Amino acid sequence: MADVKIHPIVSPWGRFGLYTFFIDAPEPAIVDTGIASSPAKGMAPALEALGRRIEDVRWILLTHGHIDHIGGAHALWEATGRRAQVVIHEADAHLLRSRQAHVDEYLGARGRYLKDPDGAAKVTAAAQAVISGEMEPTLLVRGGETLALGGDVTVSVHSIPGHTAGSVAYVVDGQNDVFVGDAVQVHGAANGFPGYENPEAYRTSLQYLRDEIDPQHLYLGHPYRRADGVAYGVELDRTQAAEALRESIEIEGGVRGAARRCLCGGLLETDSAYSPFDPVADELGYRGDPTLEPSPFFTTLHGYRTQYNQKS
């Protein structure tokens, strides 16, 4: 099998960059799509510099349904003349089909703790601004599928829920290049706290990536941070990938212990920005701003609360 080149592409978004990846196969693929402006402002010029054309992209592979990953999908699909296959896990497909689904997700979890009377309106405005269009995916996956990208290039799909229910890994077969979106959080990104909706699934998926896939290269959705606050790049070699997976598992264990002790002690409403999970922030020494979207502190702690309530 010929060596398939992978090219990280960064698209501007305020103070941050959004990362997508170009798989230079006979049927070219883009993994994740940033936001509405990303195809025109990031992908098209980057591909032109590589001697490729955005019109020739034939696969749009979405690792999960969050707005900074699916926001540009409709615009990219349009740029290909609607010829590209748009692939997403069935459990996250509603987030591609509906802007309102992002508002509902906010209200059902982190919005319960943020106590922002304008929260739903802000999420609604963000979804309108950064999602280029609601659309029906052309291919729903569950994990276990193999996608043929022309010639002898294939990509296998692996279900790795936790960050979201429909998070997937795409693996370039034969060279074990692994795209995981936001499914490997380490210490989190800019907010400094790992974000996942289902803690048990997140831990199981990390162990699966470590033990079963063992990436040769690991491609992350954002520059996630080590314990010392220094960020990884988004393209990790085998040693870095193993380190990031090991550390992510260790961090989940620490958060799990603190969350369990907090929940067993009973939740108390306080004036703290971390309420009702103040003991978790104290125990872990977390001093980030939990109100900054996407509010991983509350997303994650709500996940433990839901999980704990189901078992008790």
Disulfide bonds with the S-S distance in Angstrom:
none
